[in-house]
Amino acid sequence: MISSVRGVVAHADLESVVVEVGGVGLAVSVVPAVARSARVGEQLFLHTSLIVREDALSLVGFGTRDELSAFLLLVGVTGVGPKSALGVLSAMSVDQIAAAVADEDDAPFRRVSGIGPKTAKLIVLHLAGKIHASTPGVPRAASGERDARVVEALVGLGWPEKAAAGAVAEISESAPEQAQVPDVLRLALAQLGPRRAETVRG
């Protein structure tokens, strides 16, 4: 599990950066705002999520923990993969996503490439109550932060991120706001069952 990356930028384009960490260059998919801020030869810190697939491992990175939490919520929606979730966060800020969800307005999501009307409606329904616009002095999306940590823990235990995010999102709908990481993790493990996903052999 790779939850963050800090290193020197070796390369940057519109959709990704290469960050050198301990002599190894890590390719990280990012939103355009992060790519534009990256400077070759300078330090960069990213909150990251490791996407595990049968044929590949890939990293996505964000400048803030709120963006990572929003990404994990989005990939938990049926029909939304990592590429589409990145597309949403490329087109909208977390506050804009939260405002659209609060207003039950799926139009901004329909404007994102790869997201149709049905999926846009699912995003609004799925994120309702889980993501909130920031208020000065008040931490945003406490449950989103908690859920993101649970998803990261499940991925570290071997489950695919899509399955982990889906299970956590479903549990979060009925879990009390004050539920802590161990509580949600325990429920997620019970829901996912005893079988662990196959890990990629090194």
C-alpha positions as CSV (number, residue, x, y, z in Angstrom):
1,M,0.0,0.0,0.0
2,I,1.4,3.4,-1.0
3,S,-0.6,6.2,0.7
4,S,1.8,9.0,-0.1
5,V,4.8,9.9,-2.2
6,R,7.5,12.6,-1.6
7,G,10.4,13.1,-4.0
8,V,12.0,15.1,-6.8
9,V,10.0,15.6,-10.0
10,A,11.8,14.0,-12.9
11,H,9.1,14.6,-15.5
12,A,5.6,16.2,-15.8
13,D,3.0,16.3,-18.5
14,L,-0.7,17.2,-18.6
15,E,-1.9,14.0,-16.9
16,S,1.0,12.5,-14.9
17,V,4.2,13.1,-13.1
18,V,7.3,11.0,-12.5
19,V,8.6,11.4,-8.9
20,E,12.0,9.9,-8.0
21,V,11.9,8.2,-4.6
22,G,15.1,6.5,-3.5
23,G,16.4,6.3,-7.0
24,V,13.2,4.8,-8.4
25,G,11.0,6.9,-10.7
26,L,7.3,6.4,-9.8
27,A,4.7,7.4,-12.5
28,V,1.7,9.0,-10.9
29,S,-1.5,10.0,-12.7
30,V,-2.7,13.4,-11.5
31,V,-5.2,16.1,-12.2
32,P,-4.1,19.0,-14.5
33,A,-3.8,21.4,-11.5
34,V,-1.1,19.2,-9.9
35,A,0.7,18.6,-13.2
36,R,0.9,22.3,-13.8
37,S,2.3,23.0,-10.4
38,A,5.0,20.3,-10.7
39,R,8.4,21.6,-11.5
40,V,11.2,19.3,-12.7
41,G,14.0,19.1,-10.2
42,E,11.8,20.3,-7.3
43,Q,10.3,18.4,-4.4
44,L,6.7,17.2,-4.7
45,F,4.4,15.6,-2.1
46,L,1.3,13.7,-3.1
47,H,-1.5,11.8,-1.3
48,T,-1.8,8.6,-3.4
49,S,-4.0,5.7,-4.0
50,L,-2.6,2.4,-5.4
51,I,-4.9,0.9,-8.1
52,V,-4.5,-2.9,-8.2
53,R,-5.5,-4.8,-11.3
54,E,-4.8,-8.2,-12.6
55,D,-2.3,-7.0,-15.2
56,A,-1.0,-3.7,-13.7
57,L,-0.4,-1.6,-10.7
58,S,-0.8,2.2,-11.0
59,L,-0.7,5.2,-8.7
60,V,-3.0,8.2,-8.7
61,G,-1.9,11.3,-6.7
62,F,-3.5,14.4,-5.3
63,G,-2.4,17.6,-3.6
64,T,-4.8,17.3,-0.7
65,R,-6.3,14.6,1.4
66,D,-9.8,15.9,0.6
67,E,-9.2,15.2,-3.1
68,L,-8.0,11.7,-2.3
69,S,-11.1,11.1,-0.1
70,A,-13.3,12.3,-2.9
71,F,-11.6,10.1,-5.4
72,L,-12.1,7.0,-3.2
73,L,-15.8,7.9,-2.8
74,L,-16.2,8.3,-6.6
75,V,-14.6,5.0,-7.5
76,G,-17.0,3.4,-5.1
77,V,-19.8,4.4,-7.4
78,T,-21.0,1.7,-9.9
79,G,-19.8,2.7,-13.4
80,V,-17.0,5.1,-12.2
81,G,-13.5,3.8,-12.7
82,P,-10.2,5.6,-11.7
83,K,-10.0,7.4,-15.1
84,S,-13.6,8.8,-14.8
85,A,-13.0,9.7,-11.1
86,L,-9.9,11.6,-12.1
87,G,-11.9,13.3,-14.8
88,V,-14.4,14.6,-12.3
89,L,-11.7,15.9,-10.0
90,S,-10.0,17.5,-13.1
91,A,-13.2,19.4,-13.9
92,M,-14.5,20.2,-10.4
93,S,-13.1,21.1,-7.0
94,V,-14.1,19.1,-4.0
95,D,-16.3,22.0,-2.9
96,Q,-18.0,22.1,-6.3
97,I,-18.6,18.3,-6.1
98,A,-20.0,18.8,-2.6
99,A,-22.3,21.6,-3.7
100,A,-23.6,19.7,-6.7
101,V,-24.3,16.7,-4.5
102,A,-26.0,18.9,-1.9
103,D,-28.2,20.5,-4.6
104,E,-29.0,17.1,-6.1
105,D,-27.6,18.5,-9.4
106,D,-26.1,15.8,-11.7
107,A,-25.5,18.2,-14.6
108,P,-21.9,19.0,-13.7
109,F,-21.1,15.3,-13.6
110,R,-22.7,14.7,-17.0
111,R,-20.3,17.2,-18.5
112,V,-17.4,15.0,-17.6
113,S,-16.2,12.8,-20.4
114,G,-17.1,9.1,-19.9
115,I,-19.9,9.8,-17.4
116,G,-23.5,9.4,-18.7
117,P,-26.8,10.5,-17.3
118,K,-27.3,7.3,-15.3
119,T,-23.9,7.3,-13.7
120,A,-24.2,11.0,-13.0
121,K,-27.4,10.4,-11.0
122,L,-25.7,7.5,-9.2
123,I,-22.8,9.8,-8.1
124,V,-25.2,12.3,-6.6
125,L,-27.1,9.5,-4.8
126,H,-23.9,7.7,-3.6
127,L,-22.1,10.8,-2.3
128,A,-25.1,12.3,-0.5
129,G,-24.2,12.9,3.1
130,K,-20.6,11.8,2.6
131,I,-19.0,14.9,1.2
132,H,-19.4,18.4,2.3
133,A,-18.3,21.9,1.3
134,S,-15.5,23.2,3.5
135,T,-16.3,25.6,6.3
136,P,-13.5,27.8,7.8
137,G,-12.2,26.1,11.0
138,V,-14.3,22.9,10.4
139,P,-12.6,19.8,9.0
140,R,-14.4,18.6,5.9
141,A,-15.7,15.1,5.3
142,A,-14.7,13.4,8.5
143,S,-16.4,10.2,7.3
144,G,-14.7,10.5,3.9
145,E,-11.3,10.7,5.6
146,R,-12.2,7.7,7.7
147,D,-13.5,5.7,4.7
148,A,-10.4,6.5,2.7
149,R,-8.2,5.1,5.5
150,V,-10.3,1.9,5.6
151,V,-10.1,1.5,1.8
152,E,-6.3,1.9,2.0
153,A,-6.2,-0.7,4.8
154,L,-8.3,-3.2,2.7
155,V,-6.1,-2.7,-0.4
156,G,-3.1,-3.3,1.8
157,L,-4.7,-6.6,2.9
158,G,-5.1,-7.7,-0.7
159,W,-8.5,-6.6,-1.9
160,P,-8.9,-4.7,-5.2
161,E,-9.5,-1.0,-4.6
162,K,-12.8,-1.1,-6.5
163,A,-14.2,-3.8,-4.3
164,A,-12.9,-2.2,-1.1
165,A,-14.3,1.2,-2.0
166,G,-17.7,-0.3,-2.9
167,A,-17.9,-2.2,0.4
168,V,-16.9,0.7,2.5
169,A,-19.3,3.1,0.7
170,E,-22.2,0.7,1.3
171,I,-21.3,0.4,5.0
172,S,-20.8,4.1,5.3
173,E,-24.4,4.7,4.3
174,S,-25.7,3.2,7.5
175,A,-22.7,3.6,9.8
176,P,-22.9,6.5,12.4
177,E,-20.8,9.5,11.7
178,Q,-18.9,8.8,14.9
179,A,-17.8,5.3,13.8
180,Q,-14.1,5.0,13.8
181,V,-11.7,3.3,11.4
182,P,-11.5,0.0,13.3
183,D,-15.3,-0.2,13.4
184,V,-15.8,0.3,9.7
185,L,-12.9,-1.9,8.8
186,R,-14.3,-4.7,10.9
187,L,-17.7,-4.4,9.1
188,A,-16.0,-4.2,5.7
189,L,-14.0,-7.4,6.4
190,A,-17.2,-9.2,7.4
191,Q,-18.9,-8.0,4.3
192,L,-16.1,-8.9,1.9
193,G,-15.8,-12.3,3.4
194,P,-12.7,-14.5,4.2
195,R,-11.4,-14.7,0.7
196,R,-8.6,-12.3,-0.1
197,A,-8.0,-11.0,-3.6
198,E,-5.1,-12.5,-5.5
199,T,-2.0,-10.3,-5.2
200,V,0.3,-9.5,-8.0
201,R,3.4,-11.6,-7.8
202,G,6.7,-9.8,-7.8
